[in-house]
């Protein structure tokens, strides 16, 4: 899962980024509404964690603008504004979830996974893909009933594909989900991870669409 974290408090941003990365998420952090707009234009994200007290614009104004132009990115508002009226305003503006500071990092990660599950049209954690059963939130995979160990990058690849069933994701989009848009990686890095996922979970789990990218295989 590739997450955009919009938070101007450097200490909070560092803690959230570190905590979510330890739980297998790819996180890119920006500190203003303008930087968030630039990031959205230049990269693919699966979800956004949005602080409201930004230095250049109120976060709700940014969210309202995104929704007005049809951006469907799942957004979790993370803020110190804890009044009921403020939470209602955030949800009515287009937030998909609302978490008040201080918060638990495990709860934040669980809420993000729930957002992506709903966005993908799923109501349960376990997915049946042929002889493979996958629980993306818990980081568990079974093949023919046997547990399969996946690396953090392999889980990031699998979660990105599961989030968009039937949709083709380009190599660049998958690279962002695995590494973040600001990191330089080897040009064949995504191909290597696809190879490993296929070896562990079956060749037909990830389908190559020549000249375009990858999508969840026909067994889904």
Secondary structure, DSSP 8 states (H G I E B T S, - for coil): -EEEEE---HHHHHHHHHHHHHTT-EEEEESSHHHHHHHHHHS--SEEEE-SB-SSSBHHHHHHHHHHTT---EEEEEES---HHHHHHHHHHT-SEEEESS--HHHHHHHHHHHHHHHTT--SSEEEETTEEEETTTTEEEETTEE----HHHHHHHHHHHHTTT--B-HHHHHHHHH-TT----TTHHHHHHHHHHHHH-TTSEEEETTTEEEE-TT-
